Amino acid sequence: MTPILVPDLGDGISKVDVVAWIASEGAVVKQGDDLVELVTDKASFNVPAPVSGTLRKIFVLAGVEAAVGAILGEII
């Protein structure tokens, strides 16, 4: 299993808000596909799939805050 992590965004940013999941649980994704939209107080961005596979589980739902390094979901 490969975790989908909140990336290190630098500039002292320690948390993000999960805006929306682009992929849903059970979706087959390719490496580089956008999975989830995150927003900070400075910018909005998408997190791509780190590997190809199936989005097995979403741990942090839309509308929830997550820390940098947190596991958002996992791909198998």
N, C-alpha and C positions, 0 to 999 in steps of 0.2 A: 504494500500500500504506500502511496505517495501523498504526503500532506500538501494541502494548499495553504500557504502561509501569508499573513499580512507582511508585505515586504518592508525592509528598513527604508524609510523615506528621508532620512537625514534631517538637517535643519531643526533638530530638537523636537521633531514630531514623534509622539509616543502613542497616539491612538488615532483611530479612524472610525467613521460610521459606515456600516454596510448599508448601501442604498438599495441595491437590487441584485438578485441572482439572475444572470443571463441564461445559464444552464440549470436544469432541474435534476434532482436525484434520479439516477438511472440513465441519464443521457450519456451517449457515447460521444467523447470529445477527442479532438486531435491536439497534439502539442501546439501551443501558441494560440488556440481558440480563447476568446474572452469568456471568462466564467462568472465574474462577480464585479460589480461596480462599487467602488469605495470613494469616500469623500473626506477630506481634511478641512481645516479652516482656510486652507490656501488653494486647494485644487481638487478636482474630481478625476479619477482614473479607473481603468479596468485592470484586473489581475488575470493574466493568461494561464492556461493549463500548463503545468510544468512538464507533463508527459501525456502521451495518448492513452486512452483507456475509458473506463466508465466512472462517472461521478457517483460514487457509492453512497456518500453521506455528506450532508450539509450540517455543520455544527453551529454556525453563527448565522442566524436568520436576518433578513432585511429589517432595518430599524433598530438594530442592536449595535452598540459600540464595541470595538475590539482593540486590543493592544497590539503594537508592532510585535511581530513574531508569533502571534496567536494562530492556532490552526483553525482555518475557516471551514475546511471540508477535507475529503480525501478521495483519491482516484485509485481504482484497482485495475 
